[in-house]
């Protein structure tokens, strides 16, 4: 076990923790907004009204939250790659 292995494992684990922490909040908020949007759509269908298909503030917020969650997941994936790379580097 070399120093490079330890550095890659530590960096990978750190990036995994950071990525998950960054993705968790936006993903939870995105899920809540999506449920709320589905509830409004059900209400509009029940009421018989037409729903405007244009962009709303909630749809823009959902796009932003999805992008933030995706970026956090990519950071975690890069950390996982570094962690696995720590095993691939010869000692």
Backbone atoms as SQL, in Angstrom:
CREATE TABLE atoms (id INTEGER PRIMARY KEY, chain TEXT, resi INTEGER, resn TEXT, atom TEXT, x REAL, y REAL, z REAL);
INSERT INTO atoms VALUES
  (1, 'A', 1, 'UNK', 'N', 0.858, -1.162, 0.000),
  (2, 'A', 1, 'UNK', 'CA', 0.000, 0.000, 0.000),
  (3, 'A', 1, 'UNK', 'C', 0.909, 1.231, 0.000),
  (4, 'A', 2, 'UNK', 'N', 0.797, 1.986, -1.093),
  (5, 'A', 2, 'UNK', 'CA', 1.631, 3.164, -1.219),
  (6, 'A', 2, 'UNK', 'C', 0.907, 4.431, -0.817),
  (7, 'A', 3, 'UNK', 'N', 1.659, 5.493, -0.822),
  (8, 'A', 3, 'UNK', 'CA', 1.110, 6.799, -0.455),
  (9, 'A', 3, 'UNK', 'C', 0.073, 7.241, -1.485),
  (10, 'A', 4, 'UNK', 'N', 0.334, 6.946, -2.773),
  (11, 'A', 4, 'UNK', 'CA', -0.605, 7.327, -3.823),
  (12, 'A', 4, 'UNK', 'C', -1.950, 6.635, -3.640),
  (13, 'A', 5, 'UNK', 'N', -1.917, 5.372, -3.238),
  (14, 'A', 5, 'UNK', 'CA', -3.159, 4.648, -2.971),
  (15, 'A', 5, 'UNK', 'C', -3.962, 5.335, -1.869),
  (16, 'A', 6, 'UNK', 'N', -3.291, 5.673, -0.788),
  (17, 'A', 6, 'UNK', 'CA', -3.971, 6.334, 0.336),
  (18, 'A', 6, 'UNK', 'C', -4.545, 7.684, -0.070),
  (19, 'A', 7, 'UNK', 'N', -3.790, 8.434, -0.863),
  (20, 'A', 7, 'UNK', 'CA', -4.264, 9.740, -1.317),
  (21, 'A', 7, 'UNK', 'C', -5.504, 9.584, -2.193),
  (22, 'A', 8, 'UNK', 'N', -5.482, 8.628, -3.117),
  (23, 'A', 8, 'UNK', 'CA', -6.634, 8.406, -3.981),
  (24, 'A', 8, 'UNK', 'C', -7.851, 7.943, -3.194),
  (25, 'A', 9, 'UNK', 'N', -7.641, 7.056, -2.220),
  (26, 'A', 9, 'UNK', 'CA', -8.764, 6.606, -1.400),
  (27, 'A', 9, 'UNK', 'C', -9.351, 7.750, -0.586),
  (28, 'A', 10, 'UNK', 'N', -8.492, 8.556, 0.014),
  (29, 'A', 10, 'UNK', 'CA', -8.970, 9.671, 0.831),
  (30, 'A', 10, 'UNK', 'C', -9.684, 10.707, -0.028),
  (31, 'A', 11, 'UNK', 'N', -9.101, 11.042, -1.185),
  (32, 'A', 11, 'UNK', 'CA', -9.734, 12.016, -2.075),
  (33, 'A', 11, 'UNK', 'C', -11.061, 11.476, -2.598),
  (34, 'A', 12, 'UNK', 'N', -11.087, 10.208, -2.956),
  (35, 'A', 12, 'UNK', 'CA', -12.328, 9.606, -3.443),
  (36, 'A', 12, 'UNK', 'C', -13.408, 9.592, -2.384),
  (37, 'A', 13, 'UNK', 'N', -13.056, 9.198, -1.176),
  (38, 'A', 13, 'UNK', 'CA', -14.043, 9.177, -0.092),
  (39, 'A', 13, 'UNK', 'C', -14.544, 10.581, 0.216),
  (40, 'A', 14, 'UNK', 'N', -13.640, 11.543, 0.201),
  (41, 'A', 14, 'UNK', 'CA', -14.041, 12.925, 0.448),
  (42, 'A', 14, 'UNK', 'C', -14.993, 13.441, -0.616),
  (43, 'A', 15, 'UNK', 'N', -14.698, 13.149, -1.878),
  (44, 'A', 15, 'UNK', 'CA', -15.582, 13.597, -2.956),
  (45, 'A', 15, 'UNK', 'C', -16.936, 12.897, -2.911),
  (46, 'A', 16, 'UNK', 'N', -16.939, 11.640, -2.506),
  (47, 'A', 16, 'UNK', 'CA', -18.220, 10.933, -2.374),
  (48, 'A', 16, 'UNK', 'C', -19.081, 11.608, -1.312),
  (49, 'A', 17, 'UNK', 'N', -18.481, 11.916, -0.173),
  (50, 'A', 17, 'UNK', 'CA', -19.231, 12.569, 0.910),
  (51, 'A', 17, 'UNK', 'C', -19.725, 13.945, 0.472),
  (52, 'A', 18, 'UNK', 'N', -18.858, 14.717, -0.165),
  (53, 'A', 18, 'UNK', 'CA', -19.247, 16.057, -0.621),
  (54, 'A', 18, 'UNK', 'C', -20.346, 15.972, -1.668),
  (55, 'A', 19, 'UNK', 'N', -20.202, 15.057, -2.626),
  (56, 'A', 19, 'UNK', 'CA', -21.193, 14.921, -3.685),
  (57, 'A', 19, 'UNK', 'C', -22.557, 14.519, -3.162),
  (58, 'A', 20, 'UNK', 'N', -22.583, 13.556, -2.245),
  (59, 'A', 20, 'UNK', 'CA', -23.858, 13.121, -1.677),
  (60, 'A', 20, 'UNK', 'C', -24.493, 14.254, -0.879),
  (61, 'A', 21, 'UNK', 'N', -23.684, 14.986, -0.132),
  (62, 'A', 21, 'UNK', 'CA', -24.212, 16.097, 0.658),
  (63, 'A', 21, 'UNK', 'C', -24.788, 17.187, -0.241),
  (64, 'A', 22, 'UNK', 'N', -24.119, 17.440, -1.360),
  (65, 'A', 22, 'UNK', 'CA', -24.597, 18.472, -2.280),
  (66, 'A', 22, 'UNK', 'C', -25.828, 18.028, -3.050),
  (67, 'A', 23, 'UNK', 'N', -25.993, 16.751, -3.292),
  (68, 'A', 23, 'UNK', 'CA', -27.122, 16.260, -4.080),
  (69, 'A', 23, 'UNK', 'C', -28.365, 16.008, -3.232),
  (70, 'A', 24, 'UNK', 'N', -28.195, 15.696, -1.969),
  (71, 'A', 24, 'UNK', 'CA', -29.320, 15.285, -1.130),
  (72, 'A', 24, 'UNK', 'C', -30.383, 16.383, -0.969),
  (73, 'A', 25, 'UNK', 'N', -29.981, 17.588, -0.651),
  (74, 'A', 25, 'UNK', 'CA', -30.944, 18.670, -0.424),
  (75, 'A', 25, 'UNK', 'C', -31.740, 19.031, -1.664),
  (76, 'A', 26, 'UNK', 'N', -31.075, 19.338, -2.779),
  (77, 'A', 26, 'UNK', 'CA', -31.829, 19.667, -3.991),
  (78, 'A', 26, 'UNK', 'C', -32.719, 18.518, -4.472),
  (79, 'A', 27, 'UNK', 'N', -32.274, 17.283, -4.315),
  (80, 'A', 27, 'UNK', 'CA', -33.088, 16.159, -4.774),
  (81, 'A', 27, 'UNK', 'C', -34.362, 16.039, -3.945),
  (82, 'A', 28, 'UNK', 'N', -34.258, 16.239, -2.633),
  (83, 'A', 28, 'UNK', 'CA', -35.444, 16.172, -1.772),
  (84, 'A', 28, 'UNK', 'C', -36.422, 17.292, -2.119),
  (85, 'A', 29, 'UNK', 'N', -35.904, 18.485, -2.340),
  (86, 'A', 29, 'UNK', 'CA', -36.772, 19.607, -2.700),
  (87, 'A', 29, 'UNK', 'C', -37.398, 19.395, -4.076),
  (88, 'A', 30, 'UNK', 'N', -36.645, 18.828, -5.010),
  (89, 'A', 30, 'UNK', 'CA', -37.174, 18.523, -6.339),
  (90, 'A', 30, 'UNK', 'C', -38.334, 17.540, -6.236),
  (91, 'A', 31, 'UNK', 'N', -38.170, 16.491, -5.423),
  (92, 'A', 31, 'UNK', 'CA', -39.238, 15.510, -5.256),
  (93, 'A', 31, 'UNK', 'C', -40.498, 16.155, -4.670),
  (94, 'A', 32, 'UNK', 'N', -40.312, 17.054, -3.711),
  (95, 'A', 32, 'UNK', 'CA', -41.460, 17.733, -3.111),
  (96, 'A', 32, 'UNK', 'C', -42.168, 18.616, -4.134),
  (97, 'A', 33, 'UNK', 'N', -41.409, 19.347, -4.938),
  (98, 'A', 33, 'UNK', 'CA', -42.022, 20.194, -5.965),
  (99, 'A', 33, 'UNK', 'C', -42.725, 19.353, -7.020),
  (100, 'A', 34, 'UNK', 'N', -42.150, 18.221, -7.375),
  (101, 'A', 34, 'UNK', 'CA', -42.768, 17.350, -8.368),
  (102, 'A', 34, 'UNK', 'C', -44.094, 16.794, -7.853),
  (103, 'A', 35, 'UNK', 'N', -44.126, 16.402, -6.584),
  (104, 'A', 35, 'UNK', 'CA', -45.375, 15.917, -5.996),
  (105, 'A', 35, 'UNK', 'C', -46.423, 17.023, -5.952),
  (106, 'A', 36, 'UNK', 'N', -45.987, 18.225, -5.603),
  (107, 'A', 36, 'UNK', 'CA', -46.920, 19.349, -5.554),
  (108, 'A', 36, 'UNK', 'C', -47.458, 19.671, -6.949),
  (109, 'A', 37, 'UNK', 'N', -46.611, 19.612, -7.957),
  (110, 'A', 37, 'UNK', 'CA', -47.029, 19.865, -9.326),
  (111, 'A', 37, 'UNK', 'C', -48.029, 18.804, -9.792),
  (112, 'A', 38, 'UNK', 'N', -47.789, 17.555, -9.445),
  (113, 'A', 38, 'UNK', 'CA', -48.725, 16.489, -9.804),
  (114, 'A', 38, 'UNK', 'C', -50.061, 16.688, -9.102),
  (115, 'A', 39, 'UNK', 'N', -50.033, 17.157, -7.864),
  (116, 'A', 39, 'UNK', 'CA', -51.259, 17.416, -7.122),
  (117, 'A', 39, 'UNK', 'C', -52.061, 18.537, -7.793),
  (118, 'A', 40, 'UNK', 'N', -51.387, 19.587, -8.218),
  (119, 'A', 40, 'UNK', 'CA', -52.069, 20.692, -8.905),
  (120, 'A', 40, 'UNK', 'C', -52.661, 20.199, -10.220),
  (121, 'A', 41, 'UNK', 'N', -51.933, 19.363, -10.941),
  (122, 'A', 41, 'UNK', 'CA', -52.446, 18.826, -12.204),
  (123, 'A', 41, 'UNK', 'C', -53.695, 17.980, -11.968),
  (124, 'A', 42, 'UNK', 'N', -53.687, 17.156, -10.914),
  (125, 'A', 42, 'UNK', 'CA', -54.877, 16.353, -10.597),
  (126, 'A', 42, 'UNK', 'C', -56.054, 17.252, -10.256),
  (127, 'A', 43, 'UNK', 'N', -55.795, 18.296, -9.502),
  (128, 'A', 43, 'UNK', 'CA', -56.866, 19.224, -9.137),
  (129, 'A', 43, 'UNK', 'C', -57.417, 19.902, -10.381),
  (130, 'A', 44, 'UNK', 'N', -56.563, 20.338, -11.269),
  (131, 'A', 44, 'UNK', 'CA', -57.022, 21.005, -12.489),
  (132, 'A', 44, 'UNK', 'C', -57.850, 20.047, -13.347),
  (133, 'A', 45, 'UNK', 'N', -57.448, 18.780, -13.454),
  (134, 'A', 45, 'UNK', 'CA', -58.240, 17.813, -14.214),
  (135, 'A', 45, 'UNK', 'C', -59.597, 17.585, -13.550),
  (136, 'A', 46, 'UNK', 'N', -59.599, 17.503, -12.233),
  (137, 'A', 46, 'UNK', 'CA', -60.850, 17.293, -11.503),
  (138, 'A', 46, 'UNK', 'C', -61.791, 18.479, -11.704),
  (139, 'A', 47, 'UNK', 'N', -61.216, 19.666, -11.664),
  (140, 'A', 47, 'UNK', 'CA', -61.996, 20.875, -11.802),
  (141, 'A', 47, 'UNK', 'C', -62.476, 21.063, -13.232),
  (142, 'A', 48, 'UNK', 'N', -61.784, 20.451, -14.173),
  (143, 'A', 48, 'UNK', 'CA', -62.197, 20.568, -15.563),
  (144, 'A', 48, 'UNK', 'C', -61.566, 21.740, -16.280),
  (145, 'A', 49, 'UNK', 'N', -60.666, 22.428, -15.620),
  (146, 'A', 49, 'UNK', 'CA', -60.026, 23.577, -16.246),
  (147, 'A', 49, 'UNK', 'C', -58.846, 23.148, -17.100),
  (148, 'A', 50, 'UNK', 'N', -58.458, 24.016, -17.978),
  (149, 'A', 50, 'UNK', 'CA', -57.289, 23.755, -18.804),
  (150, 'A', 50, 'UNK', 'C', -56.057, 24.266, -18.093),
  (151, 'A', 51, 'UNK', 'N', -55.031, 23.490, -18.161),
  (152, 'A', 51, 'UNK', 'CA', -53.779, 23.875, -17.509),
  (153, 'A', 51, 'UNK', 'C', -52.843, 24.451, -18.554),
  (154, 'A', 52, 'UNK', 'N', -52.272, 25.583, -18.249),
  (155, 'A', 52, 'UNK', 'CA', -51.323, 26.211, -19.160),
  (156, 'A', 52, 'UNK', 'C', -50.054, 25.369, -19.216),
  (157, 'A', 53, 'UNK', 'N', -49.572, 25.103, -20.423),
  (158, 'A', 53, 'UNK', 'CA', -48.388, 24.271, -20.575),
  (159, 'A', 53, 'UNK', 'C', -47.101, 25.077, -20.577),
  (160, 'A', 54, 'UNK', 'N', -47.190, 26.367, -20.344),
  (161, 'A', 54, 'UNK', 'CA', -45.997, 27.207, -20.341),
  (162, 'A', 54, 'UNK', 'C', -45.133, 26.969, -19.105),
  (163, 'A', 55, 'UNK', 'N', -43.963, 27.564, -19.144),
  (164, 'A', 55, 'UNK', 'CA', -43.035, 27.435, -18.023),
  (165, 'A', 55, 'UNK', 'C', -43.558, 28.216, -16.822),
  (166, 'A', 56, 'UNK', 'N', -43.523, 27.569, -15.681),
  (167, 'A', 56, 'UNK', 'CA', -43.920, 28.219, -14.437),
  (168, 'A', 56, 'UNK', 'C', -42.680, 28.395, -13.566),
  (169, 'A', 57, 'UNK', 'N', -42.848, 29.137, -12.498),
  (170, 'A', 57, 'UNK', 'CA', -41.742, 29.290, -11.564),
  (171, 'A', 57, 'UNK', 'C', -41.323, 27.967, -10.961),
  (172, 'A', 58, 'UNK', 'N', -42.314, 27.106, -10.704),
  (173, 'A', 58, 'UNK', 'CA', -42.007, 25.789, -10.130),
  (174, 'A', 58, 'UNK', 'C', -41.252, 24.919, -11.128),
  (175, 'A', 59, 'UNK', 'N', -41.617, 24.990, -12.411),
  (176, 'A', 59, 'UNK', 'CA', -40.917, 24.161, -13.393),
  (177, 'A', 59, 'UNK', 'C', -39.475, 24.631, -13.576),
  (178, 'A', 60, 'UNK', 'N', -39.263, 25.935, -13.514),
  (179, 'A', 60, 'UNK', 'CA', -37.895, 26.455, -13.602),
  (180, 'A', 60, 'UNK', 'C', -37.102, 26.047, -12.368),
  (181, 'A', 61, 'UNK', 'N', -37.726, 26.122, -11.205),
  (182, 'A', 61, 'UNK', 'CA', -37.054, 25.698, -9.970),
  (183, 'A', 61, 'UNK', 'C', -36.717, 24.216, -10.019),
  (184, 'A', 62, 'UNK', 'N', -37.616, 23.401, -10.586),
  (185, 'A', 62, 'UNK', 'CA', -37.342, 21.969, -10.687),
  (186, 'A', 62, 'UNK', 'C', -36.156, 21.712, -11.614),
  (187, 'A', 63, 'UNK', 'N', -36.036, 22.478, -12.685),
  (188, 'A', 63, 'UNK', 'CA', -34.883, 22.325, -13.578),
  (189, 'A', 63, 'UNK', 'C', -33.584, 22.662, -12.846),
  (190, 'A', 64, 'UNK', 'N', -33.603, 23.749, -12.086),
  (191, 'A', 64, 'UNK', 'CA', -32.412, 24.155, -11.338),
  (192, 'A', 64, 'UNK', 'C', -32.054, 23.099, -10.295),
  (193, 'A', 65, 'UNK', 'N', -33.048, 22.607, -9.579),
  (194, 'A', 65, 'UNK', 'CA', -32.796, 21.598, -8.549),
  (195, 'A', 65, 'UNK', 'C', -32.290, 20.298, -9.156),
  (196, 'A', 66, 'UNK', 'N', -32.852, 19.902, -10.309),
  (197, 'A', 66, 'UNK', 'CA', -32.356, 18.698, -10.998),
  (198, 'A', 66, 'UNK', 'C', -30.898, 18.853, -11.395),
  (199, 'A', 67, 'UNK', 'N', -30.545, 20.046, -11.896),
  (200, 'A', 67, 'UNK', 'CA', -29.165, 20.294, -12.301),
  (201, 'A', 67, 'UNK', 'C', -28.230, 20.256, -11.095),
  (202, 'A', 68, 'UNK', 'N', -28.651, 20.840, -9.976),
  (203, 'A', 68, 'UNK', 'CA', -27.824, 20.812, -8.771),
  (204, 'A', 68, 'UNK', 'C', -27.649, 19.383, -8.261),
  (205, 'A', 69, 'UNK', 'N', -28.718, 18.592, -8.281),
  (206, 'A', 69, 'UNK', 'CA', -28.625, 17.205, -7.834),
  (207, 'A', 69, 'UNK', 'C', -27.734, 16.397, -8.777),
  (208, 'A', 70, 'UNK', 'N', -27.850, 16.662, -10.075),
  (209, 'A', 70, 'UNK', 'CA', -27.004, 15.953, -11.043),
  (210, 'A', 70, 'UNK', 'C', -25.537, 16.291, -10.836),
  (211, 'A', 71, 'UNK', 'N', -25.249, 17.571, -10.579),
  (212, 'A', 71, 'UNK', 'CA', -23.861, 17.963, -10.341),
  (213, 'A', 71, 'UNK', 'C', -23.299, 17.296, -9.092),
  (214, 'A', 72, 'UNK', 'N', -24.093, 17.216, -8.048),
  (215, 'A', 72, 'UNK', 'CA', -23.658, 16.518, -6.838),
  (216, 'A', 72, 'UNK', 'C', -23.410, 15.044, -7.101),
  (217, 'A', 73, 'UNK', 'N', -24.283, 14.430, -7.905),
  (218, 'A', 73, 'UNK', 'CA', -24.101, 13.012, -8.238),
  (219, 'A', 73, 'UNK', 'C', -22.841, 12.805, -9.080),
  (220, 'A', 74, 'UNK', 'N', -22.551, 13.747, -9.965),
  (221, 'A', 74, 'UNK', 'CA', -21.327, 13.638, -10.768),
  (222, 'A', 74, 'UNK', 'C', -20.076, 13.770, -9.898),
  (223, 'A', 75, 'UNK', 'N', -20.131, 14.639, -8.902),
  (224, 'A', 75, 'UNK', 'CA', -19.006, 14.768, -7.973),
  (225, 'A', 75, 'UNK', 'C', -18.806, 13.458, -7.214),
  (226, 'A', 76, 'UNK', 'N', -19.915, 12.863, -6.755),
  (227, 'A', 76, 'UNK', 'CA', -19.822, 11.589, -6.051),
  (228, 'A', 76, 'UNK', 'C', -19.302, 10.484, -6.968),
  (229, 'A', 77, 'UNK', 'N', -19.708, 10.498, -8.236),
  (230, 'A', 77, 'UNK', 'CA', -19.227, 9.491, -9.187),
  (231, 'A', 77, 'UNK', 'C', -17.729, 9.656, -9.442),
  (232, 'A', 78, 'UNK', 'N', -17.276, 10.904, -9.518),
  (233, 'A', 78, 'UNK', 'CA', -15.839, 11.133, -9.688),
  (234, 'A', 78, 'UNK', 'C', -15.078, 10.635, -8.462),
  (235, 'A', 79, 'UNK', 'N', -15.645, 10.838, -7.298),
  (236, 'A', 79, 'UNK', 'CA', -15.026, 10.321, -6.079),
  (237, 'A', 79, 'UNK', 'C', -14.972, 8.807, -6.073),
  (238, 'A', 80, 'UNK', 'N', -16.047, 8.169, -6.550),
  (239, 'A', 80, 'UNK', 'CA', -16.051, 6.706, -6.622),
  (240, 'A', 80, 'UNK', 'C', -14.987, 6.216, -7.599),
  (241, 'A', 81, 'UNK', 'N', -14.824, 6.940, -8.697),
  (242, 'A', 81, 'UNK', 'CA', -13.795, 6.557, -9.677),
  (243, 'A', 81, 'UNK', 'C', -12.399, 6.688, -9.066),
  (244, 'A', 82, 'UNK', 'N', -12.167, 7.764, -8.319),
  (245, 'A', 82, 'UNK', 'CA', -10.871, 7.917, -7.657),
  (246, 'A', 82, 'UNK', 'C', -10.644, 6.819, -6.620),
  (247, 'A', 83, 'UNK', 'N', -11.686, 6.497, -5.875),
  (248, 'A', 83, 'UNK', 'CA', -11.574, 5.462, -4.850),
  (249, 'A', 83, 'UNK', 'C', -11.217, 4.115, -5.477),
  (250, 'A', 84, 'UNK', 'N', -11.907, 3.767, -6.558),
  (251, 'A', 84, 'UNK', 'CA', -11.613, 2.505, -7.245),
  (252, 'A', 84, 'UNK', 'C', -10.231, 2.582, -7.897),
  (253, 'A', 85, 'UNK', 'N', -9.879, 3.766, -8.396),
  (254, 'A', 85, 'UNK', 'CA', -8.559, 3.948, -8.980),
  (255, 'A', 85, 'UNK', 'C', -7.447, 3.726, -7.969),
  (256, 'A', 86, 'UNK', 'N', -7.736, 3.969, -6.724),
  (257, 'A', 86, 'UNK', 'CA', -6.755, 3.714, -5.671),
  (258, 'A', 86, 'UNK', 'C', -6.404, 2.248, -5.554),
  (259, 'A', 87, 'UNK', 'N', -7.340, 1.375, -5.912),
  (260, 'A', 87, 'UNK', 'CA', -7.061, -0.059, -5.900),
  (261, 'A', 87, 'UNK', 'C', -6.302, -0.484, -7.160),
  (262, 'A', 88, 'UNK', 'N', -6.503, 0.266, -8.243),
  (263, 'A', 88, 'UNK', 'CA', -5.873, -0.116, -9.519),
  (264, 'A', 88, 'UNK', 'C', -4.413, 0.295, -9.602),
  (265, 'A', 89, 'UNK', 'N', -4.015, 1.312, -8.857),
  (266, 'A', 89, 'UNK', 'CA', -2.632, 1.785, -8.900),
  (267, 'A', 89, 'UNK', 'C', -1.743, 0.786, -8.164),
  (268, 'A', 90, 'UNK', 'N', -0.678, 0.339, -8.804),
  (269, 'A', 90, 'UNK', 'CA', 0.209, -0.605, -8.098),
  (270, 'A', 90, 'UNK', 'C', 0.896, 0.053, -6.908),
  (271, 'A', 91, 'UNK', 'N', 1.056, -0.697, -5.880),
  (272, 'A', 91, 'UNK', 'CA', 1.641, -0.184, -4.649),
  (273, 'A', 91, 'UNK', 'C', 3.088, 0.013, -4.778);
